[in-house]
Amino acid sequence: MKKLLFTVLAAVILLSGCGTVQSIIKSSFPYTATLVIPKSSRADSISSVTSTAGSFDEVIGNQSGNDYVRDIRIASARIVASDPNDKSMGMFKSLKIFVSNGNSGEVMVASRNDIAEHIGSSLVLDIDNSRFVDQYMKGNNLKVRLEYVLRENLTTDVSVRTSLSFSSSPNSKK
C-alpha cells in the first residue's frame, strides 16, 4: 500500500510540470475579480470599473504556468452580487467584460444585453470565444474591466464578483 501511494505521489509530482496538467489547471480554476459599482454611477449612461483578477494558479505560486498553455479561449463568465449579496443583477440594463494584461490592449470576452429587472443575484453572461486570448492572459497582471449601463441610480456602492473560466491546449513546444 505504501509503495502504491509513493508511486502515485511521484507520478503527480513528475507530471505537475507538463503542459497537459498545466492546461487542466488553467481551464479548471477561474479568474475572479471583485468590482465596486459606485453609487455615483448614473442610470442610462455607460460607465466602467476595473480590478485586478486572480486565480488559484497564482495563489499556489505557479509563475510559469502560462508557458505551458496555448490557444486560450473564454469558456464561461458569471457575475454575482457580493455586497450586498442579495442585490439583483437586474440593476444592470447591459454589461460587457473586458480582459487585459497592461501590455496588449484589451479584448471583450463576455457581455449581456437586455437583462431582466428581476434576474436574481447571479448572472451567466454570453461569451465571445471566437478568438484566442493568449496575448491578454499571459503575464502577471490580468485586469478585468466591467462596462455597464445601470437601470436606475444606486443608493449605495455595490460589489460584484466576476468569475471567468478559460479553456486551453497544452503547449507542446515547452
C-alpha positions, 0 to 999 in steps of 0.5 A: 500500500505504501509503495502504491501511494509513493508511486502515485505521489511521484507520478503527480509530482513528475507530471505537475510540470507538463503542459497537459496538467498545466492546461487542466489547471488553467481551464479548471480554476477561474479568474475572479475579480471583485468590482465596486459599482459606485453609487455615483454611477448614473442610470442610462449612461455607460460607465466602467470599473476595473480590478485586478483578477486572480486565480488559484494558479497564482495563489499556489505560486505557479509563475510559469504556468502560462508557458505551458498553455496555448490557444486560450479561449473564454469558456464561461463568465458569471457575475454575482452580487457580493455586497450586498449579496442579495442585490439583483443583477437586474440593476444592470440594463447591459454589461460587457467584460473586458480582459487585459494584461497592461501590455496588449490592449484589451479584448471583450470576452463576455457581455449581456444585453437586455437583462431582466429587472428581476434576474436574481443575484447571479448572472451567466453572461454570453461569451465571445470565444471566437478568438484566442486570448493568449496575448491578454492572459499571459503575464502577471497582471490580468485586469478585468474591466466591467462596462455597464449601463445601470437601470436606475441610480444606486443608493449605495456602492455595490460589489460584484464578483466576476468569475471567468473560466478559460479553456486551453491546449497544452503547449507542446513546444515547452 
